[in-house]
């Protein structure tokens, strides 16, 4: 049976069902649709369907839903011995801190400007930064930031809806700065009963932290269970959250709005979708 033709959309056309995405034998597996504008409203629609934009500047917007999907179950996050030592030093150093959402646009700009092996240029064009920044202003997009001596040295950004976080990109201007931000995100997710982080597509780097692929259907089942769940009341990082990785600093203050008992991860959909 021939593959279905690519769906073209405009600003007023809803995204098609994900079952219409191009299959594994096509030139662009997982490509669902092309066209339209990347707006906060379109982004919210897309992420709720498990879809994300990815295209080169100057090309039409392309909308993707890979099958399989790379995900990081936060219960299965792997912390290497060397990174654990780095994190302990980071936590003890008063010059170092994790912030959330203090410089979202700067994080996006840094992700766009940081050279990446095997890539020429970036897909994070000015219109992409504008759209995600507007989504951030609406409380749907967030950044986790690594700061040293008052300098932003690494971080990541993504989209948070309900009890789900969709990772987008990360950068590091110092060794391990993006890994520290990822560890902080995992700790934050564990503290707020977010069990899965979307990583979109497979990379060896993410696999080294415990990320793996699940089917699109398993991913969409997980979204159905989590998008309507309560979202974190506040996207704020407290040092107490390092306890989720057995890294809580001795004598750290415990803010009154952070629960002492970190909720356990529930196996549900991520475990069911494991290959």
QUIJOLIN-V747496 format. One record per backbone hydrogen bond with DSSP energy under -1.0 kcal/mol. CO is the residue of the C=O (numbers start at 1). NH is the residue of the N-H. If there is no record, write none. Layout:
CO & NH
CO & NH
//
This chain:
7 & 34
10 & 13
17 & 20
18 & 21
22 & 30
23 & 26
28 & 31
30 & 65
31 & 22
33 & 63
34 & 9
37 & 39
39 & 43
40 & 44
41 & 45
42 & 46
43 & 47
44 & 48
46 & 49
46 & 51
47 & 50
52 & 64
56 & 59
61 & 35
62 & 54
63 & 32
63 & 33
64 & 52
69 & 214
70 & 199
71 & 212
72 & 197
73 & 76
74 & 77
80 & 84
81 & 85
82 & 86
83 & 87
84 & 88
85 & 89
86 & 90
87 & 91
88 & 92
89 & 93
93 & 96
95 & 149
97 & 147
99 & 145
103 & 107
104 & 108
105 & 109
106 & 110
107 & 111
108 & 112
109 & 113
110 & 114
116 & 119
123 & 125
125 & 129
126 & 130
127 & 131
128 & 132
129 & 133
130 & 134
131 & 135
132 & 136
133 & 137
134 & 138
135 & 140
136 & 139
140 & 160
142 & 158
143 & 101
144 & 156
145 & 99
146 & 153
146 & 154
147 & 97
148 & 151
151 & 148
153 & 173
154 & 146
155 & 171
156 & 144
157 & 168
157 & 169
158 & 142
159 & 166
161 & 164
164 & 161
165 & 198
166 & 159
169 & 157
171 & 155
174 & 177
176 & 180
177 & 181
178 & 182
179 & 183
180 & 184
181 & 185
182 & 186
183 & 187
184 & 188
185 & 189
186 & 190
187 & 191
189 & 194
190 & 193
195 & 74
196 & 165
197 & 72
198 & 167
199 & 201
200 & 70
203 & 207
204 & 208
206 & 209
206 & 211
207 & 210
209 & 78
212 & 71
214 & 69
215 & 219
216 & 220
217 & 221
218 & 222
219 & 223
220 & 224
221 & 225
222 & 226
223 & 227
226 & 163
226 & 229
234 & 236
238 & 241
239 & 242
240 & 243
241 & 244
242 & 245
242 & 247
243 & 246
249 & 252
255 & 258
267 & 271
268 & 272
269 & 273
271 & 274
//
